[in-house]
Amino acid sequence: MRWLIAPFKIIPWTLDKAPWGVRKFVGKCLGVLWYDVLRIRRQVVIDNLAIAFPEKSLAERRRFGRQAMIEFCTGIVQYSHIPFLDSKSLDRFFVIEGQEHLERAREKGRGVLLMTLHLGNGDLAVAGLGLQGLPVHLVSKVMKAEWLNKLWFGMRERVGVRFIPPRNSSFAILKALKRK
């Protein structure tokens, strides 16, 4: 199984050394490959866009779908940067707005629950909070492939993020909140 993980360690290292423009280009190429060549879940994307935007033409929904996949793949490329982040990276890569609200809530001696949508790169945001030394727990799906779990969660755990599986997670979330 180690041979499966090795490329996923070499590729992020290579991408981390590349300029942002190259990483963005790689994300775009991966998105086009995924959506237009391999067509992985393409019809699901188009069908869902038809529900969300019934007034849009098929050509517009295809364009939206392609752009969404490009953004998704660019996010994956950005995710590959996480293993190379450290506390010195905070000022360089993160702008945290409204942190005073988080601090004010924590001063009351309670845990804080942050909720977000799947917009932007939440993985980098979580990494930034973890690098600040904040106790971060993330509710995340566990994948069927054990090697992929080790890779996916291992990168996040390196920056201090702990995981809560989504099934029957209420008690674990309350417990994490109590620990503050």
C-alpha positions as CSV (number, residue, x, y, z in Angstrom):
1,M,0.0,0.0,0.0
2,R,2.9,2.4,0.5
3,W,3.4,2.6,-3.2
4,L,-0.1,4.1,-3.5
5,I,0.8,6.9,-1.1
6,A,4.2,7.8,-2.5
7,P,3.0,9.7,-5.6
8,F,0.7,11.7,-3.4
9,K,3.7,12.8,-1.4
10,I,5.9,13.6,-4.4
11,I,3.2,15.5,-6.3
12,P,2.3,17.9,-3.5
13,W,6.0,18.6,-2.9
14,T,6.5,19.5,-6.6
15,L,3.3,21.6,-6.7
16,D,4.4,23.4,-3.5
17,K,7.6,24.5,-5.2
18,A,5.8,25.8,-8.3
19,P,4.6,29.4,-8.7
20,W,0.9,30.1,-8.1
21,G,0.3,30.6,-11.8
22,V,1.6,27.1,-12.5
23,R,-0.5,25.6,-9.7
24,K,-3.6,27.4,-11.1
25,F,-2.9,26.1,-14.6
26,V,-2.5,22.5,-13.2
27,G,-5.9,22.9,-11.5
28,K,-7.5,24.1,-14.7
29,C,-6.0,21.2,-16.7
30,L,-7.2,18.7,-14.1
31,G,-10.7,20.2,-14.1
32,V,-11.0,20.1,-17.9
33,L,-9.6,16.5,-17.9
34,W,-12.1,15.5,-15.2
35,Y,-15.1,17.2,-16.7
36,D,-14.6,17.0,-20.5
37,V,-12.3,14.0,-21.1
38,L,-13.0,11.5,-18.3
39,R,-16.5,12.9,-17.7
40,I,-16.6,11.7,-14.1
41,R,-20.0,12.6,-12.7
42,R,-20.5,15.1,-15.4
43,Q,-24.2,14.2,-16.0
44,V,-24.9,14.5,-12.3
45,V,-23.4,18.0,-12.3
46,I,-25.5,19.0,-15.3
47,D,-28.7,17.5,-13.9
48,N,-28.1,19.3,-10.6
49,L,-27.5,22.6,-12.4
50,A,-30.8,22.1,-14.3
51,I,-32.6,21.9,-10.9
52,A,-30.8,25.0,-9.6
53,F,-30.9,27.0,-12.8
54,P,-33.9,25.8,-14.9
55,E,-33.9,29.0,-16.9
56,K,-30.3,28.4,-18.2
57,S,-29.6,26.6,-21.4
58,L,-27.8,23.3,-21.6
59,A,-24.7,25.1,-23.0
60,E,-24.7,27.5,-20.0
61,R,-25.1,24.7,-17.5
62,R,-22.2,22.8,-19.2
63,R,-20.1,25.9,-18.9
64,F,-21.0,26.4,-15.2
65,G,-20.2,22.7,-14.6
66,R,-16.8,22.9,-16.3
67,Q,-16.0,26.0,-14.3
68,A,-17.1,24.4,-11.0
69,M,-14.9,21.4,-11.7
70,I,-11.9,23.6,-12.5
71,E,-12.5,25.4,-9.2
72,F,-12.8,22.1,-7.4
73,C,-9.5,20.8,-8.9
74,T,-7.7,24.1,-8.2
75,G,-8.8,23.6,-4.6
76,I,-7.3,20.1,-4.6
77,V,-4.0,21.6,-5.9
78,Q,-4.2,24.2,-3.1
79,Y,-4.9,21.4,-0.7
80,S,-1.5,19.9,-1.6
81,H,0.1,22.9,0.0
82,I,-1.1,22.0,3.5
83,P,1.8,19.6,4.4
84,F,4.2,22.5,3.9
85,L,2.5,25.0,6.1
86,D,3.8,26.0,9.5
87,S,3.1,28.8,12.0
88,K,5.4,31.1,9.9
89,S,3.0,30.7,7.0
90,L,0.1,32.4,8.7
91,D,0.9,36.0,7.7
92,R,1.9,34.9,4.2
93,F,-1.1,32.8,3.3
94,F,-4.0,33.7,5.6
95,V,-6.1,36.8,6.1
96,I,-8.5,36.2,9.0
97,E,-11.3,38.6,9.3
98,G,-13.6,38.8,12.3
99,Q,-11.3,36.8,14.6
100,E,-12.3,39.1,17.4
101,H,-15.7,37.4,17.4
102,L,-14.0,34.0,17.9
103,E,-11.8,35.3,20.7
104,R,-14.7,37.0,22.4
105,A,-16.7,33.7,22.4
106,R,-13.6,31.7,23.7
107,E,-13.1,34.3,26.5
108,K,-16.4,33.2,27.9
109,G,-15.0,29.8,28.5
110,R,-17.1,28.0,26.0
111,G,-16.2,26.0,22.9
112,V,-17.1,27.6,19.6
113,L,-18.9,25.9,16.7
114,L,-18.1,27.3,13.3
115,M,-20.2,26.1,10.3
116,T,-19.4,26.7,6.7
117,L,-20.6,25.8,3.2
118,H,-18.5,23.9,0.7
119,L,-17.4,27.2,-0.9
120,G,-13.8,28.2,-1.3
121,N,-11.0,26.3,0.3
122,G,-12.2,25.3,3.7
123,D,-9.3,23.0,4.2
124,L,-6.8,25.8,4.0
125,A,-9.0,27.9,6.4
126,V,-9.1,25.0,8.9
127,A,-5.3,24.6,8.5
128,G,-4.9,28.3,9.3
129,L,-6.9,28.0,12.5
130,G,-5.1,24.8,13.5
131,L,-1.7,26.5,12.9
132,Q,-2.8,29.3,15.3
133,G,-3.0,26.7,18.0
134,L,-6.8,26.7,18.2
135,P,-8.4,23.4,19.0
136,V,-10.0,22.5,15.7
137,H,-12.3,19.5,15.1
138,L,-13.7,18.8,11.7
139,V,-16.7,16.6,10.9
140,S,-15.6,14.8,7.8
141,K,-16.7,11.8,5.7
142,V,-14.5,8.7,6.1
143,M,-13.5,7.2,2.7
144,K,-13.6,3.6,1.9
145,A,-10.0,3.4,0.9
146,E,-7.9,3.3,4.1
147,W,-4.8,4.6,2.3
148,L,-6.8,7.6,1.1
149,N,-8.0,8.3,4.7
150,K,-4.4,8.3,5.9
151,L,-3.3,10.7,3.2
152,W,-6.4,13.0,3.4
153,F,-6.6,13.2,7.2
154,G,-2.9,12.9,7.8
155,M,-2.2,16.2,6.1
156,R,-4.8,18.0,8.2
157,E,-3.8,16.3,11.4
158,R,-0.2,17.6,10.9
159,V,-1.5,21.2,11.4
160,G,-3.5,20.2,14.5
161,V,-7.0,19.4,13.1
162,R,-8.8,16.5,14.7
163,F,-11.6,14.5,13.1
164,I,-15.1,13.6,14.0
165,P,-16.9,11.1,11.7
166,P,-20.3,12.3,10.6
167,R,-22.3,9.2,11.6
168,N,-23.7,9.7,15.1
169,S,-21.5,12.7,15.6
170,S,-23.6,14.8,18.0
171,F,-22.0,13.4,21.2
172,A,-18.5,13.8,19.8
173,I,-19.2,17.4,18.8
174,L,-20.6,18.3,22.3
175,K,-17.6,16.6,23.9
176,A,-15.2,18.6,21.7
177,L,-17.1,21.8,22.5
178,K,-16.7,21.1,26.3
179,R,-13.0,20.7,25.9
180,K,-12.9,24.1,24.3
